[in-house]
Amino acid sequence: MTSSTAIRPARRIARRFNLGKSAAWTYLVIVLFVTIFPFYWMLRTALSNNFALLTNPSSLLPVDFTLGAFRRVLGLATTQESVAEGGSGASIQLGHFILNSLIYATLSTVLIVFFSAIAAYAFARLHWRGRDFMFNLFLCALMVPGILTLLPNFVFTKELGLLNTFAGMLLPTALFSAFNIFFLRQFMLGLSTETEEAALIDGAGRIRVFLRVTLPMSSGPLFTLTILGFITAWNDYFWPLLVTSDDSVRPLTLALAVFKQSSPQAAPDWAGLMAATLVAALPMLILFMVFGKRIVNSIGFSGIK
């Protein structure tokens, strides 16, 4: 009697655990499906004939399978071949726009991370009057929606004559990022000061200590901000839309929008647009797959909880 009574609670606990585990796995599967399905739908559309898509838009498999959309996007298809598969006949200089996005994202990331590191070092290591007040003022910038600063930044950029230039695209965000400064400051506060003090005793100046000691010790968070900043700049759309109208500096995100509107009298080339979007997203997907674990680990030890 006693043994059977002891076994029942154990079975109940095991049953509850299994139910909870099943519910957790069900939730994860749903989230995974919701996350991955749009990418699959993009691939399915890109591998379909644009004319055939209209006849069977709800098919889960590519409709009249073809690689024509990728050939159009990469500039390998003639105008006749493009029109025959439902394309608009318009072309997109994918290599040129990828280069523009690469230049913009790289310069933006390098400038933001470098100047954020300088500011974070000043807040974490230097002692000066009004430091805490100024840091709190910086934190207030996190509560200001970015949309509110677009118009003043646009007017300022226009007055400087920097429209349709990379400098105009970089200027508003290259010198300041409240989140980056907070992120790096939190990490630098946790660093040991003994190494820096030893370098100062040996005669090194603050700039040398910052470049030779603090930055190498902060390589993890710096790497994380570099990856996240590059992805953000690569996907940026609204600010480049405001300050650029010339293909010479237009990034890939805007080029895709122009490509979508290239045939206003007919249906958009959805297959070509999805193919171009996949090609544009591929570098970012590879970046996350390769460095995703390191990004998560850097956020974990940075002091943000």
C-alpha positions, 0 to 999 in steps of 0.5 A: 500500500505504501509503495503504490502510494509512493509510485503515484506522485512520481508518475504524476510528476513525470507526466507533468514534466512530459506535458510541459516538455511537449508544450515547449517543443510545440511552441518552438516548432511554431516559432521556427515555422513562422520564422523560416516559412517566409524565406521558403516562400521567397525561394518558392516564388523565385523559382517560379515562372512569373506568368504561372504564378498568377494561375496557381498563387497558393501552391506550396511548390514552385510553379513551372520551375525555372531559374529564369528569375535568378538569371534576370537578376544576375544580368544573364537573361536577354530582354526577350527571355525576361519578358517570356517568363513574365519579367518586366524586361527591366534590369538591375545592376546587382553588383553595382548596388551590392558594392554601394551597400558594402561601402555604406555599411562598412564605413558606417559600422567602422565609424560608429563602433570607433567613436562609440568606443572612444565615448564609452572609454571616457565614461568608464575610465576618465574622471571629469566634472559632469560625467554622470550627468552627461551619461544620463543625457546620452541614455535619454537618447535611447528613448527618442524615436529615430523618426523624430530626428529624420527631418532635422538631419535631412535639412542639415544634410541638404544645407551642407550640400551632401545629398546623393553622397556617401558622406550625407548618408553617413553623417547623421549616424556615424558619430553617435550611437547611444546604445553602443556607448552604453553597451561598451561602457557596461563592459569596460566598467567590468575590466580590471584597471591593473593593466591600464595603471601599469601602462600609465606608470610605464609612461604610456599616455591615455590614447596609447592605453586606449588603443593598445590595452582597452580596445584589445581587451574589449574585442568581444563586445566590439566584434558584436557591435560590428556585426550588428551595426553592419547588418543594420546599415546593410538593411537601412532603407528610409534614410538612404531613400531621403538623401539619395536619388542617384544610382551612383550611391543608391544602396541595394535596398532602394534598388530593389524597390525601384526594380519592383516599380519598373513595370507600373503598367503590368504586374510586378516581377515577383519572381525576379524581386524575390530572387534579388531579395534572396541574393541580397539577404544571403550575405547576412544569413551567412554572417549570422550562421557563422558568428551568431553564437559569438554574438550571443556570448558577447551580449551575455558577458557584457553586463546587460541583463 
